[in-house]
């Protein structure tokens, strides 16, 4: 089909955004830009997860209502999206009673119709940082391995979702790449979990303990748990409540971009819910790693985050976009330090891209020169275009940029070999050399229709 529906996970609005959010926004944005340039109809969705115990407690601590609290933080996410020139088509908020709530409640009712919602007493470990129940396997030394906090022991009556019913079919879909998980290491990780069998999951919390959320349809004494509330955003934003032409046009998602810490949520729980509701599964889930600081995941809870706003103010959004795409392995962890950022910025943007463009354009000003196709350059550009398409399909953003920077190196090598500055600016040889270089940098810069161009695709100057 000639459509591409890409989503990010919706960040949790308990604190302002950090650089890890910028990574996911930029990765999804590159895909949206690329497939638009390739002629596909693209719908790019992001948003904010605004419910839950952690937000209610944070708001209370700040002395404001949960609504005011999330409004402030969500505005910061929208600001970051704007500063990074993210080309999203929609932004869904889980507090949106008109757009989100009807679809989330409809999904709940579909799961009831399938016989997959039931009530029982439950005792478990609840991690406020995760907004989820965890098991002993998720702990290290009695504390959450991610949030470094001790989970609370909670005993209560909850609604449950019969996730165990769907273990085998989800496993089969992932094994057969009907639901493609990238990279392979994450596919193997989720298959290992599925092989052990999935357990039914808590699907609600008593409203007396969690009032900041969506009421369970037909039972106001319970509030929807994060699964049916937050995960459903991917379909509520495209009008699942009405199941109209918009929904039929865009679902299933072509690519869902998530972090490795929420793999189980998206590759086990979410598919189970969709299967129960009789809906198609997304086609692909791409799982990126963490941006680390001192070897640890950057986390708002831990307090070791890098401020994307400060980086953008100092270096510009383009420089941050470039670093995230080039330096951070798309599917692995990557370190962010000021030293690494400056090194990459100076080597690639100032001395690489900037130097070539400056040299060529300065020389071009010496005469009226038009771009001239160089057969060698044209061949390399065409080869790069083909390679880039596959790299985009495989989410290998850093390798795509590496290929583009080879074109820059080709230009540098050519200008050094020909030494046009030593020639008469009015000579045919000078005009030929500079014309060929202009053709090359135009191909690198344009990036509007084809993948052999880089500027609009990666939004870099």
Secondary structure, 3 states (H helix, E strand, C coil): CCEEEEEECCEECCCCCCHHHHHHHHHHHHHHHHHHHCCCEEEEEEEEECCCHHHHHHHHHHCCCHHHHHHHHHHHHHHHHHHCCCCCCEEEECCCCCCCHHHHHHHHHHHHHCCCEEEEEEEEEEECCCCEEECHHHEECCEECCCCCCCEEEEEEEEEECHHHHHHHHHHHHHCCCCEEECHHHHHHHHHHHHHCCCCEECEEECCCCCCCCEECCEEEEEECHHHHHCCHHHHCCCCCCCCHHHHHHCCCCEEEEEHHHHHHHHHHHHHHHHHCCCCCCCEEEEECCEEECCEECCCCCCCCCCHHHHHHHHCHHHHHHHHHHHCCCCCCEECCHHHHHHHHHHHHHHHHHHHHHHHHHHHCCCCCCCCCCHHHHHHHHHHHHHHHHHHHCCCHHHHHHHHHHHHHHHHHHHHHHCHHHCCCCCHHHHHHHHHHHHHHHHHHHCCCCCCCCHHHHCCC
